[in-house]
Amino acid sequence: MSMSHLYGTDGEDGVEMENFEVSDWDLQNEFNPHRQRHRQTKEEATYGVWAERDSDEERPSFGGKRSRDYSAPVNFISAGLKKSAAEDVSDEDSDEDEKPIKQEEIPKEFVPKKLKTGGNFKPSQKGFVGGTKSFMDFGSWERHTKGIGQKLLQKMGYVPGKGLGKNAQGIINPIEAKQRKGKGAVGAYGSERTSQSLQDFPVVDSEEEAEEEFQKELSQWRKDPNGGKKKPKYSYKTVEELKAKGRINKQLSTPQKELSQVKVIDMTGREQKVYYSYSQISHKHNIPDDNPQQLLGKDSKPQGFALPELEHNLQLLIDITEQEIIQSDRQLQYERDMVVNLTHEIQKMSEILSHEETAISNLSKVLDMVEECERRMQPSCENPLTLDECAKIFETLQDKYYEEYRMSDRVDLAVAIVYPLMKDYFKNWDPLKDCTYGTEIIAKWKSLLENDQLLSHGGQDLSTDAFHRLMWEVWMPYVRNVVAQWQPRNCGSMVDFLDSWVHVIPVWILDNILDQLIFPKLQKEVENWNPLTDTVPIHSWIHPWLPLMQARLEPLYSPIRNKLANALQKWHPSDSSAKLILQPWKDVFTPGSWEAFMVKNIVPKLGMCLNELIINPHQQHMDAFYWVIDWEGMISVSSLVGLLEKHFFPKWLQVLCSWLSNSPNYEEITKWYLGWKSMFSDQVLAHPSIKDKFNEALDIMNRAVSSSVGGYMQPGARENIAYLTHTERRKDFQYEAMQERREAENMAQRGIGMAASSVPMNFKDLIQTKAEEHNIVFMPVIGKRHEGKQLYTFGRIVIYIDRGVVFVQGEKTWVPTSLQSLIDMAK
């Protein structure tokens, strides 16, 4: 290894010498007053320029060493192959420029000069002389110190007599020194390795190895001119492999968008390259079997053909060709898919074409039939078209050409062909005389012309349904003319006519007839009706309309009740014609309105009649009593019982008491009692108030029999009265049991009937049914609730229903009660 960078070389004999001239650094710092003053240490005084210096600001010397940092931790290195001086030089120079340094670029102060030696200059004999020291003398100087070095080594795992390192791979003996023969540089006189170094590092240290290592490092940066690089082995791909690669790349060509914007620095090659996406790495030029260049040997021949640009261009052409093959394969696959798709489209279009041809053929046949109908409808035609023949033609259209018939505009077709025939068919028709005329033919045309998409009972849409338009424009004018001339009191013919056509004509047309034609006529006739002068009862020409009109007649009921009430102002119960007039209206009026009408107009008259009744056991006139009892089915039981309690039983009991106080004949009293009781029906006798009155009469008779102790007593009277009382009480119990049994049977039959008809009935419906049976108003209270439950009025009582239990409003709280108790309280 040459030391020419530290020592100059004389040009004559090549002897190296040290340069002690004053340099520029010395001149600059000489005139610097702030420069650091340096005091010479003992080591500098002993070793001179070879002494170690700690400061970097001191004057650089050729023999100076870098200062050591003894505070740093101790690091052990494993023993191995130590690089030679030539390898060290090549490693240090590997990063420098490859161009050789010209002689002109070297500073003058570093130009080597001839070293002049004097006679009294002798090499120093101090230091180690060649030879080895024994291991026992290693570290013997620590006997004069505290032995800190040996202690530190032992703490770190060092064992005396073994090498350093984790596996004790270090050298055991210290490095030996070998004296150089002359004054030349290191290696000037051959190898200076000792036997110990050869034993520890058995590697040949030669200039050839250094040169070979240098050339090896140099080959990493330069092309080998001798062609030492092996010829690359190219791998060939088939078209199928390229297609498969293209399919895989196509599947992987839609990755995450964030990866396509990542900056990538590629340091795998000789130069640093920057890519802006991972996809650019896949396009990087790679040559198969691209191994590092081989080391250049001395006998290696220069490469005869080295054109990297041409190789690069060829590789680009290969890549472009591969991409074209892949693109062509994709285009071919696309074209094949298009062929399959077009094949399916052709099949589909052929089916559509055949369907269209069939439709055209059918439409042409339909058109021929329609033209034939139009031709036969001309006035000059010998064979005119009839309504039945036209219906058959439409039936043929519907059966054979159903789709075309449904898609065609049947409204215009019917207007052009059917309407003239229909008008001619009904021109001499009188609905009131022949009510069923034309029903069959109209029913047939209904099935032919009515639109299935529209409900036949829907709203009037004349533009989309031919049958509705036919009935409205052809059939309806005849009906208007007939109704305009019709007399409401002659209702039988009109009711029969509408009953015959109710299932044929659309519902909205029927509603129009009833609301716009029939009802105004009836309303006007009711206004002109006088119950005192008209000999025909009003129910005879109003009630036949109930099945057809139902709730539409509600507005007529109020004026009818007013007229009847005015007629009853001067009525007397002895006139039975009032009952004949009112009885048909009982089931027509609502229960509430009927009861109110009877209470206002009939019950007061009956009360006056009972007041006029005179009870005389010896000569009794029963006409007034019969007049009242005859209204039992017309007025409610509660109203009748109220009349009896107020106008009959007080006089009856008074007559009984006066009779018993005059030594009566108890047999006659018993017959009289039983006779009056037989005048009442079972329903009236079952009422608790009537029972109480007759029981009161029995109690009076029993007290009269038991109180006459001193006076004359008819033999057997007491026993007869007691027997009568017992018999009557037992009949009452039997009748109550029979009534309960009947009610249970009726409820069971009603439940079976409801189960059979699948109509559910809840507790609210049961209460409503009971209220209707007893003529009690049951209705909800609007906007009133208790704990979320709807409140109802049952008569005058406020109730609510919760889980099948009726709660009645008490003074402070709501009290649960039974249904029968609720009915009794309401009465």
Protein Blocks (a to p, Z undefined) as FASTA:
>chain_A
ZZklmpccdfklopacddfbdcfklmmmmmmmkbccddddfklmmnommpccfbfkbccd
fkbccdddfkbccddddddddddfklmmmmmmmmmcfbdcdfklpcfklpccdddddfkl
ccdfedjdeddddfklgoklmmmmnolmmmmmmmnopaehiaedjkopacfbdcdddddf
blcdehknopfbdfklmmmmccdddfklmmmmmmmmmmmmpccfkopaccdddddddfkl
mmmmmmmmmmmmmccfklmmcccddfkbmbdcddfbfklmmmpccdehiacdddddfklc
cdfbdcfklmmmmmmmmmmmmmmmmmmmmmmmmmmmmmmmmmmmmmmmmmmmmmmmmmmm
mmmmmmmmmmmmmmmmpmklmbdcdfklmmmmmmmmmmmmmmlmmmpcfklmmmmmmmmm
mmmmmmmccfklmmmgoklmmmmmmmmmpcfkbcfklccdfklmmklmmmmmmmmmmmmm
mmmmpcfklmmlmmmmmmmmmmmmcfklmmmmmmmmmmmmmmmmmmmpcfklmmbdfklm
mmmmmmmnmmmmmmmmmmmmmmmmmmmmmpcfklmklmmmmmmmmmmpcfklmmmmmmmm
mmmmmmmmmmmpccdfklccfklmmmmmmmmmmmcfklmmmmmmmmmmmmmmmmmmmmmm
nopafklmmmmmmmmmmmpcfklmmpmklmmmmmmmmmmmmmmmmmmmmlccdehklmmm
mmmmmmmmmmmmmmmmmmmmmmmmmmmmmmmmmmmnopacdfklmmmmmmmmnopacddd
ehiaeehiacddehjaccddeehiacdddfkbccdddfklmmmmmZZ
